[in-house]
C-alpha cells in the first residue's frame, strides 16, 4: 500500500512538471526574447541612475548634517539674544508710554497736535504667525 501511494505521488509530480513545462513553453512563444532583453537593459540603466541619485542624496544629507551642526549653536544663541532684545525693547516702550502718560497728565498742552491719538503702538506683533 505504501509503495502504491509513493507511485501515485511520483506520477502526480511528473504530471505537474510536464504541465508547468508546457505552460512555460507557451509563455515563451507569447513573449519576444529581444523585448525582454531590451526591458532588462532599461531596468539595469534605471537601476544605475537610481543608485547614482541615491549616492548624491546621501552625500548631500551628510553635508547638510555637518552644516547644521556648525550653525545650530550660533542659531540657538542668536534666537536667545533676539528674544532677550525683544523683551528689553518691550520694557523700554512700556516705560516710554508710562512717561508719556505722566507728561500728558502733568502738561496737557504739550500734546495738543493730536499726535497722542495717532501714535498708538503700531509695531507688528512678532508672536503671531503670518
Secondary structure, DSSP 8 states (H G I E B T S, - for coil): -HHHHHHHHHHHHHHHHHHHHHHHHHHHHHS-HHHHHHHHHHHHHHHHHHHHHHHHHHHHHHHHHHHHHHHHHHHHHHHHHHHHHHHHHHHHHHHHHHHHHHHHHH-GGGGTTSHHHH-S-----TTS--
